[in-house]
């Protein structure tokens, strides 16, 4: 899981505070509407255990859904899905605890009204906060970029994108110069309409503090220049100014790990920071539970899909089996509904499926759009060959090709492949080596920051594709 950064802590704090205020107000309105304002105090204290469980489950659900964190992307649909998840999770927890304790912890009428009031208040406040409050000067994150080259300018473009919340604004670029070349900065010097300041290693601390910034991004082109500034950067960090490298900026604001920053040292450190060893047992239990529930839920849909496939081509098989590469390179046979004509690769051999692929049948296009062709892979999940969330398993022939052309491509095989994943929802469609490299950057991020919370966020984001057949290319 990503480490919390001090320069966005205010956003996290105020989202949580606003959510709790909505919860308190919604619950008070629910009790008052059901029993009258005079019974509010008595009912709350008589059912304190139920309220504590209700409040705690809401907070836990919002944490798992990533509702209290910096937004990689802002979407009203995803916001609504997270909101619905938190309510459903809270009601489920409250129902299970009431069943376990053999009594209703909160009355049904009170609970229904409280949930309705909280839900309306919470959704309204979050939309207001994300659309207005976190774009205002009140929560503005003031940024300075050390450097003036292409890396520095790219960092500015990255943090000032519209969907980054709270809003960020680069106040100045800082050009580093040697002490012997000390001279006053030219009045009015600017880079891309942003003020340009100059500083030596000795004066960097004073220049940065004078700007009153929250975040300093180190965008120098030379690693040697960066290392020479380590003492000053540490001092600024301990003074309360967040300091980020280009790698940290990419991971925090775009959710990917650019391959140009990856080497053996990074991979070793990332493996030490990865939460996979801690969460793998929880993931496996969750995979079994969700897999069994999915079998029941998707059984009618799978039956209809199977019948339609058979009717469209009576002599062709309904299911399609294909060898894929699993964890540590172990091959396994993946199971999917057939969406291509039989013998589609007889002439071409193993190739990527492209957008508008002529080999895909008319029915297959519909199944693929809504990911319904992947329902049979639940069997692979129950067998332990796949997880609900993880890097997408690739074919052995393509894996060998990509491993030769993309550095560290085999690193994605260190974790169990998934039905959906961070790369799939962030960069869902690929049909070239360049696309595979881009998706690997998201897989690298997932492996390093793997957590149960991140898995929940990925599953919730996948619902958009399943429900609406829409994918996002970034």
VEXDREN-2710 file (C-alpha; in Angstrom, 1 decimal):
% VEXDREN-2710
k/r/px/py/pz
1/UNK/0.0/0.0/0.0
2/UNK/1.3/3.5/-0.8
3/UNK/2.8/5.4/2.0
4/UNK/0.7/8.4/3.1
5/UNK/2.2/11.7/2.0
6/UNK/2.1/14.7/4.3
7/UNK/1.2/17.2/1.5
8/UNK/-2.1/15.5/0.8
9/UNK/-2.8/14.6/4.5
10/UNK/-5.3/17.5/4.8
11/UNK/-7.4/16.0/2.0
12/UNK/-7.6/12.6/3.7
13/UNK/-8.3/14.2/7.1
14/UNK/-11.1/16.4/5.9
15/UNK/-12.7/13.7/3.7
16/UNK/-12.8/11.5/6.8
17/UNK/-14.1/14.3/9.0
18/UNK/-16.8/15.3/6.5
19/UNK/-17.9/11.7/6.2
20/UNK/-18.2/11.2/9.9
21/UNK/-20.2/14.4/10.2
22/UNK/-22.5/13.2/7.5
23/UNK/-22.8/9.9/9.4
24/UNK/-23.6/11.6/12.7
25/UNK/-26.1/14.0/11.0
26/UNK/-27.7/11.2/9.0
27/UNK/-28.1/8.9/12.0
28/UNK/-29.6/11.7/14.1
29/UNK/-32.1/12.5/11.3
30/UNK/-32.9/8.8/11.0
31/UNK/-33.7/8.3/14.7
32/UNK/-35.6/11.6/14.9
33/UNK/-37.7/10.8/11.9
34/UNK/-38.6/7.4/13.2
35/UNK/-39.0/8.0/16.9
36/UNK/-39.0/11.7/17.4
37/UNK/-36.3/14.1/18.5
38/UNK/-37.0/13.5/22.1
39/UNK/-36.0/9.9/21.9
40/UNK/-32.7/10.6/20.2
41/UNK/-30.4/10.6/23.3
42/UNK/-32.0/7.6/24.9
43/UNK/-32.0/5.5/21.7
44/UNK/-28.4/6.3/21.0
45/UNK/-27.1/5.2/24.4
46/UNK/-29.4/2.2/24.5
47/UNK/-28.0/0.9/21.2
48/UNK/-24.4/2.2/21.5
49/UNK/-22.9/-1.1/20.4
50/UNK/-24.9/-1.1/17.2
51/UNK/-23.9/2.5/16.3
52/UNK/-20.2/1.8/17.0
53/UNK/-20.4/-1.2/14.6
54/UNK/-22.3/0.8/12.0
55/UNK/-19.9/3.7/12.1
56/UNK/-16.8/1.5/12.2
57/UNK/-18.0/-0.6/9.2
58/UNK/-18.6/2.6/7.2
59/UNK/-15.2/3.9/7.9
60/UNK/-13.5/0.6/7.1
61/UNK/-15.4/0.3/3.8
62/UNK/-14.4/3.8/2.7
63/UNK/-10.8/3.0/3.6
64/UNK/-10.9/-0.3/1.6
65/UNK/-12.5/1.5/-1.3
66/UNK/-9.8/4.2/-1.3
67/UNK/-12.4/6.9/-0.7
68/UNK/-10.1/8.8/1.7
69/UNK/-7.1/8.9/-0.6
70/UNK/-5.6/11.0/-3.4
71/UNK/-7.6/10.3/-6.6
72/UNK/-5.7/8.7/-9.5
73/UNK/-8.7/9.6/-11.6
74/UNK/-11.9/11.4/-10.7
75/UNK/-15.1/9.9/-11.9
76/UNK/-18.7/10.5/-10.6
77/UNK/-19.5/6.9/-11.4
78/UNK/-16.6/5.5/-9.4
79/UNK/-17.6/7.8/-6.6
80/UNK/-21.1/6.5/-6.6
81/UNK/-19.8/2.9/-6.7
82/UNK/-17.6/3.5/-3.7
83/UNK/-20.5/5.1/-1.9
84/UNK/-22.8/2.1/-2.6
85/UNK/-20.0/-0.3/-1.5
86/UNK/-19.6/1.4/1.8
87/UNK/-23.4/1.3/2.5
88/UNK/-23.7/-2.4/1.5
89/UNK/-20.6/-3.4/3.5
90/UNK/-21.9/-1.6/6.6
91/UNK/-25.4/-3.3/6.3
92/UNK/-23.8/-6.7/5.8
93/UNK/-21.5/-6.3/8.8
94/UNK/-24.4/-5.1/11.0
95/UNK/-26.6/-8.0/9.8
96/UNK/-23.9/-10.6/10.5
97/UNK/-23.2/-9.2/14.0
98/UNK/-27.0/-9.0/14.8
99/UNK/-27.3/-12.6/13.7
100/UNK/-24.3/-13.6/15.8
101/UNK/-25.6/-11.8/18.9
102/UNK/-29.2/-13.0/18.4
103/UNK/-30.7/-9.5/18.6
104/UNK/-31.2/-6.5/16.4
105/UNK/-28.4/-4.0/17.2
106/UNK/-30.4/-1.3/15.5
107/UNK/-34.1/-1.2/14.6
108/UNK/-34.9/-1.8/10.9
109/UNK/-36.8/1.4/10.5
110/UNK/-34.1/3.5/12.3
111/UNK/-31.4/1.8/10.3
112/UNK/-33.1/2.3/6.9
113/UNK/-33.8/6.0/7.6
114/UNK/-30.3/6.6/8.9
115/UNK/-28.7/4.9/5.9
116/UNK/-30.9/6.9/3.5
117/UNK/-30.1/10.2/5.2
118/UNK/-26.4/9.5/5.5
119/UNK/-26.2/8.2/2.0
120/UNK/-27.8/11.4/0.5
121/UNK/-25.7/13.7/2.7
122/UNK/-22.5/11.8/2.1
123/UNK/-22.9/11.6/-1.7
124/UNK/-23.8/15.3/-1.9
125/UNK/-20.9/16.4/0.3
126/UNK/-18.4/14.3/-1.6
127/UNK/-19.5/15.6/-5.0
128/UNK/-19.3/19.1/-3.6
129/UNK/-15.9/18.4/-2.1
130/UNK/-14.4/16.9/-5.2
131/UNK/-15.9/19.3/-7.7
132/UNK/-15.4/22.5/-5.7
133/UNK/-13.7/22.3/-2.3
134/UNK/-10.6/20.4/-3.3
135/UNK/-10.2/22.5/-6.4
136/UNK/-10.3/25.8/-4.4
137/UNK/-7.4/27.8/-3.0
138/UNK/-8.2/26.6/0.5
139/UNK/-6.8/23.1/-0.3
140/UNK/-4.4/24.1/-3.0
141/UNK/-1.1/22.2/-2.9
142/UNK/1.7/24.6/-3.7
143/UNK/4.5/23.0/-5.6
144/UNK/8.1/23.9/-6.6
145/UNK/10.1/21.9/-9.2
146/UNK/13.8/21.7/-8.8
147/UNK/15.2/21.8/-12.4
148/UNK/14.2/23.3/-15.7
149/UNK/14.7/20.5/-18.2
150/UNK/12.2/18.1/-19.8
151/UNK/11.9/15.9/-16.7
152/UNK/11.0/19.0/-14.6
153/UNK/8.4/20.2/-17.1
154/UNK/6.9/16.7/-17.4
155/UNK/6.5/16.7/-13.6
156/UNK/4.6/20.0/-13.8
157/UNK/2.2/18.6/-16.4
158/UNK/1.6/15.5/-14.4
159/UNK/0.7/17.2/-11.1
160/UNK/-1.4/20.0/-12.6
161/UNK/-3.7/17.7/-14.5
162/UNK/-7.4/18.4/-13.8
163/UNK/-8.2/15.1/-12.2
164/UNK/-5.5/15.4/-9.5
165/UNK/-7.2/16.2/-6.3
166/UNK/-6.6/18.3/-4.3
167/UNK/-5.6/20.7/-7.0
168/UNK/-1.8/21.3/-7.4
169/UNK/-0.1/24.4/-8.8
170/UNK/3.6/24.8/-9.6
171/UNK/4.6/28.2/-8.1
172/UNK/8.2/28.1/-9.4
173/UNK/10.9/26.2/-11.2
174/UNK/14.3/26.4/-9.3
175/UNK/17.5/26.3/-11.4
176/UNK/20.5/24.9/-9.6
177/UNK/23.8/26.6/-10.1
178/UNK/27.3/26.4/-8.7
179/UNK/28.2/28.8/-5.9
180/UNK/31.1/30.3/-8.0
181/UNK/28.6/31.4/-10.6
182/UNK/26.4/33.2/-8.1
183/UNK/24.4/36.0/-9.6
184/UNK/21.0/37.5/-9.1
185/UNK/18.2/36.0/-11.1
186/UNK/16.9/38.0/-14.0
187/UNK/13.8/39.9/-13.0
188/UNK/10.7/38.4/-14.6
189/UNK/12.4/35.2/-15.7
190/UNK/9.8/32.5/-16.4
191/UNK/9.6/28.9/-17.8
192/UNK/6.3/28.0/-19.4
193/UNK/4.6/31.0/-17.6
194/UNK/6.0/29.9/-14.2
195/UNK/8.5/31.9/-12.2
196/UNK/12.1/30.8/-12.5
197/UNK/14.3/31.1/-9.5
198/UNK/18.0/30.3/-9.0
199/UNK/19.6/28.6/-6.0
200/UNK/22.9/27.1/-5.0
201/UNK/23.1/24.0/-2.8
202/UNK/23.7/26.2/0.2
203/UNK/20.8/28.6/-0.5
204/UNK/18.3/25.9/-1.6
205/UNK/16.8/25.6/1.9
206/UNK/16.2/29.4/2.2
207/UNK/14.7/29.7/-1.4
208/UNK/12.3/26.8/-0.9
209/UNK/11.2/27.9/2.5
210/UNK/10.6/31.4/1.1
211/UNK/8.2/30.1/-1.4
212/UNK/5.9/28.7/1.3
213/UNK/5.3/25.5/-0.7
214/UNK/3.9/22.1/0.4
215/UNK/5.8/19.9/-2.1
216/UNK/9.2/20.0/-3.8
217/UNK/9.7/17.8/-6.8
218/UNK/13.3/17.0/-7.7
219/UNK/13.3/17.1/-11.5
220/UNK/17.1/17.4/-12.1
221/UNK/18.4/15.5/-15.1
222/UNK/21.7/14.4/-13.5
223/UNK/21.6/11.7/-10.7
224/UNK/24.9/13.1/-9.4
225/UNK/23.4/16.5/-8.9
226/UNK/20.5/15.0/-7.0
227/UNK/22.8/13.0/-4.7
228/UNK/24.8/16.1/-3.9
229/UNK/21.6/17.7/-2.6
230/UNK/20.6/14.8/-0.3
231/UNK/21.5/16.6/3.0
232/UNK/19.5/19.7/2.0
233/UNK/16.6/17.6/0.8
234/UNK/16.5/15.6/4.0
235/UNK/16.5/18.8/6.0
236/UNK/13.5/20.2/4.0
237/UNK/11.7/16.9/4.5
238/UNK/12.1/17.0/8.2
239/UNK/11.0/20.7/8.2
240/UNK/7.6/19.5/6.9
241/UNK/8.0/20.1/3.1
242/UNK/7.3/16.9/1.1
243/UNK/10.1/16.0/-1.2
244/UNK/9.4/13.6/-4.1
245/UNK/11.6/12.2/-6.9
246/UNK/10.2/11.7/-10.4
247/UNK/9.6/8.0/-9.7
248/UNK/7.5/8.8/-6.6
249/UNK/5.6/11.5/-8.5
250/UNK/4.7/9.0/-11.2
251/UNK/3.6/6.3/-8.7
252/UNK/1.6/8.7/-6.6
253/UNK/-0.1/10.7/-9.3
254/UNK/-0.4/8.2/-12.2
255/UNK/-0.4/4.9/-10.5
256/UNK/2.4/3.4/-12.6
257/UNK/6.1/2.7/-12.3
258/UNK/7.9/4.0/-15.5
259/UNK/10.4/1.4/-16.8
260/UNK/13.1/4.0/-17.2
261/UNK/13.3/4.2/-13.4
262/UNK/13.5/0.5/-12.9
263/UNK/16.7/-1.4/-12.2
264/UNK/17.8/-4.3/-10.0
265/UNK/18.1/-2.1/-6.9
266/UNK/14.6/-0.8/-7.4
267/UNK/13.1/-4.3/-7.9
268/UNK/14.9/-5.6/-4.8
269/UNK/13.6/-2.7/-2.7
270/UNK/10.1/-3.0/-4.1
271/UNK/10.1/-6.8/-3.3
272/UNK/10.9/-5.9/0.3
273/UNK/8.2/-3.3/0.5
274/UNK/5.5/-5.4/-1.3
275/UNK/2.7/-6.6/0.9
276/UNK/2.2/-9.8/-1.1
277/UNK/3.6/-12.1/1.6
278/UNK/1.2/-10.5/4.2
279/UNK/-2.0/-10.4/2.1
280/UNK/-1.6/-13.6/0.0
281/UNK/-3.5/-15.8/2.5
282/UNK/-6.3/-13.2/2.8
283/UNK/-6.4/-13.0/-1.0
284/UNK/-6.7/-16.7/-1.3
285/UNK/-9.6/-16.9/1.2
286/UNK/-11.3/-13.9/-0.6
287/UNK/-10.8/-15.6/-4.0
288/UNK/-12.5/-18.8/-2.7
289/UNK/-15.4/-16.8/-1.1
290/UNK/-15.9/-14.5/-4.1
291/UNK/-15.5/-17.3/-6.5
292/UNK/-18.2/-19.4/-4.9
293/UNK/-20.5/-16.4/-4.7
294/UNK/-19.8/-15.6/-8.4
295/UNK/-20.6/-19.1/-9.4
296/UNK/-24.2/-18.7/-8.0
297/UNK/-24.6/-15.1/-9.2
298/UNK/-23.3/-15.6/-12.8
299/UNK/-24.8/-19.1/-13.3
300/UNK/-27.9/-17.8/-15.1
301/UNK/-25.9/-15.4/-17.3
302/UNK/-23.4/-18.1/-18.1
303/UNK/-26.2/-20.5/-19.1
304/UNK/-27.7/-17.9/-21.4
305/UNK/-24.3/-17.1/-22.9
306/UNK/-23.6/-20.8/-23.5
307/UNK/-26.9/-21.4/-25.2
308/UNK/-26.4/-18.3/-27.5
309/UNK/-22.9/-19.4/-28.4
310/UNK/-24.2/-22.9/-29.3
311/UNK/-27.1/-21.6/-31.3
312/UNK/-24.9/-19.2/-33.3
313/UNK/-22.5/-22.1/-34.2
314/UNK/-24.0/-25.5/-33.4
315/UNK/-20.9/-27.4/-34.5
316/UNK/-18.4/-25.3/-32.6
317/UNK/-17.5/-25.8/-28.9
318/UNK/-18.9/-23.4/-26.3
319/UNK/-15.7/-23.2/-24.2
320/UNK/-12.2/-22.3/-25.4
321/UNK/-9.1/-23.6/-23.6
322/UNK/-5.8/-21.9/-23.9
323/UNK/-2.4/-22.3/-22.2
324/UNK/-1.3/-19.3/-20.2
325/UNK/1.7/-18.5/-17.9
326/UNK/1.0/-18.5/-14.2
327/UNK/3.0/-17.6/-11.1
328/UNK/6.7/-18.3/-11.4
329/UNK/6.2/-19.3/-15.1
330/UNK/4.1/-22.3/-14.4
331/UNK/1.7/-23.0/-17.4
332/UNK/-2.0/-23.7/-16.9
333/UNK/-5.0/-24.0/-19.1
334/UNK/-7.4/-21.0/-19.0
335/UNK/-11.1/-21.5/-19.7
336/UNK/-13.2/-18.9/-21.5
337/UNK/-16.4/-18.7/-23.6
338/UNK/-15.5/-19.0/-27.2
339/UNK/-15.6/-15.5/-28.9
340/UNK/-13.6/-16.2/-32.1
341/UNK/-14.2/-18.4/-35.1
342/UNK/-12.8/-21.9/-34.8
343/UNK/-9.3/-22.1/-36.1
344/UNK/-8.9/-18.4/-36.1
345/UNK/-5.1/-18.7/-35.6
346/UNK/-4.5/-21.5/-38.0
347/UNK/-2.7/-19.2/-40.5
348/UNK/-1.4/-16.4/-38.3
349/UNK/-0.3/-18.4/-35.2
350/UNK/-0.4/-16.7/-31.7
351/UNK/-1.1/-13.0/-32.2
352/UNK/-2.6/-10.2/-30.1
353/UNK/-6.3/-9.5/-30.5
354/UNK/-6.7/-6.0/-31.9
355/UNK/-9.6/-3.6/-31.7
356/UNK/-12.2/-4.6/-34.2
357/UNK/-10.5/-8.0/-34.7
358/UNK/-12.2/-9.7/-37.7
359/UNK/-11.7/-13.1/-36.1
360/UNK/-14.1/-12.2/-33.3
361/UNK/-17.7/-13.3/-33.9
362/UNK/-20.7/-10.8/-33.6
363/UNK/-21.8/-12.4/-30.3
364/UNK/-18.2/-12.6/-29.2
365/UNK/-17.9/-8.8/-29.4
366/UNK/-20.8/-8.4/-27.0
367/UNK/-19.4/-10.9/-24.6
368/UNK/-15.9/-9.3/-24.7
369/UNK/-17.3/-5.8/-24.2
370/UNK/-18.9/-6.7/-20.9
371/UNK/-16.2/-9.2/-20.0
372/UNK/-18.8/-12.0/-19.9
373/UNK/-16.5/-14.3/-21.9
374/UNK/-14.3/-14.5/-18.8
375/UNK/-16.9/-16.0/-16.5
376/UNK/-15.6/-19.6/-16.8
377/UNK/-12.3/-18.4/-15.4
378/UNK/-13.9/-18.6/-12.0
379/UNK/-12.9/-22.3/-12.2
380/UNK/-9.3/-21.3/-12.6
381/UNK/-9.7/-19.0/-9.5
382/UNK/-11.1/-21.8/-7.4
383/UNK/-8.3/-24.1/-8.4
384/UNK/-5.7/-21.5/-7.3
385/UNK/-4.3/-21.0/-10.8
386/UNK/-5.6/-17.4/-10.8
387/UNK/-6.7/-14.8/-8.4
388/UNK/-9.5/-12.3/-8.7
389/UNK/-6.9/-9.5/-9.0
390/UNK/-3.4/-9.7/-10.4
391/UNK/-1.4/-9.2/-13.6
392/UNK/-3.2/-10.6/-16.6
393/UNK/-1.8/-14.1/-17.6
394/UNK/-0.2/-14.1/-21.0
395/UNK/0.3/-16.8/-23.6
396/UNK/3.7/-18.6/-23.4
397/UNK/4.6/-17.7/-27.0
398/UNK/3.9/-14.0/-26.4
399/UNK/5.6/-14.1/-23.0
400/UNK/8.8/-15.3/-24.5
401/UNK/8.7/-12.6/-27.1
402/UNK/7.9/-9.8/-24.6
403/UNK/10.6/-11.0/-22.2
404/UNK/13.2/-10.6/-24.9
405/UNK/12.1/-7.1/-25.9
406/UNK/10.9/-5.6/-22.6
407/UNK/13.3/-5.4/-19.6
408/UNK/12.1/-7.1/-16.4
409/UNK/8.9/-8.4/-18.1
410/UNK/9.2/-11.7/-16.2
411/UNK/8.9/-9.8/-12.8
412/UNK/5.1/-9.9/-13.2
413/UNK/5.2/-13.6/-12.8
414/UNK/6.2/-13.3/-9.2
415/UNK/2.5/-12.9/-8.2
416/UNK/-0.6/-14.9/-9.0
417/UNK/-2.2/-13.7/-12.3
418/UNK/-5.7/-12.3/-12.0
419/UNK/-9.1/-12.1/-13.7
420/UNK/-8.8/-8.3/-13.5
421/UNK/-6.0/-6.1/-12.4
422/UNK/-4.5/-2.6/-12.0
423/UNK/-3.1/-2.7/-15.6
424/UNK/-6.4/-3.8/-17.0
425/UNK/-8.5/-0.9/-15.5
426/UNK/-5.8/1.7/-16.1
427/UNK/-4.6/0.7/-19.5
428/UNK/-7.2/-1.9/-20.6
429/UNK/-6.5/-2.6/-24.2
430/UNK/-3.1/-3.5/-25.8
431/UNK/-2.0/-5.0/-29.1
432/UNK/1.7/-4.2/-29.4
433/UNK/5.0/-4.5/-27.6
434/UNK/4.7/-0.8/-26.6
435/UNK/1.3/-1.4/-25.1
436/UNK/2.6/-4.4/-23.2
437/UNK/5.5/-2.3/-21.8
438/UNK/3.0/0.3/-20.7
439/UNK/0.8/-2.3/-19.0
440/UNK/3.9/-3.7/-17.3
441/UNK/4.4/-0.3/-15.6
442/UNK/1.0/-0.6/-14.0
443/UNK/1.8/-4.2/-13.0
444/UNK/5.0/-3.1/-11.4
445/UNK/3.1/-0.5/-9.4
446/UNK/0.5/-3.2/-8.3
447/UNK/3.2/-5.6/-7.2
448/UNK/4.9/-3.0/-5.1
449/UNK/1.8/-1.5/-3.5
450/UNK/-0.3/-4.7/-3.4
451/UNK/-2.8/-4.6/-0.6
452/UNK/-6.3/-5.8/0.1
453/UNK/-7.5/-2.2/-0.1
454/UNK/-6.0/-1.8/-3.6
455/UNK/-7.7/-5.1/-4.7
456/UNK/-11.1/-3.8/-3.5
457/UNK/-10.5/-0.6/-5.5
458/UNK/-9.7/-2.6/-8.6
459/UNK/-12.8/-4.8/-8.3
460/UNK/-15.0/-1.7/-7.8
461/UNK/-13.5/-0.1/-10.9
462/UNK/-14.0/-3.2/-12.9
463/UNK/-17.7/-3.0/-12.2
464/UNK/-17.9/0.0/-14.6
465/UNK/-16.6/-2.3/-17.4
466/UNK/-18.9/-5.2/-16.5
467/UNK/-22.0/-3.0/-16.1
468/UNK/-21.5/-0.5/-18.9
469/UNK/-19.0/-2.1/-21.2
470/UNK/-16.7/0.9/-20.9
471/UNK/-12.9/0.9/-20.5
472/UNK/-10.5/3.6/-19.9
473/UNK/-7.3/4.3/-21.8
474/UNK/-4.8/6.7/-20.0
END
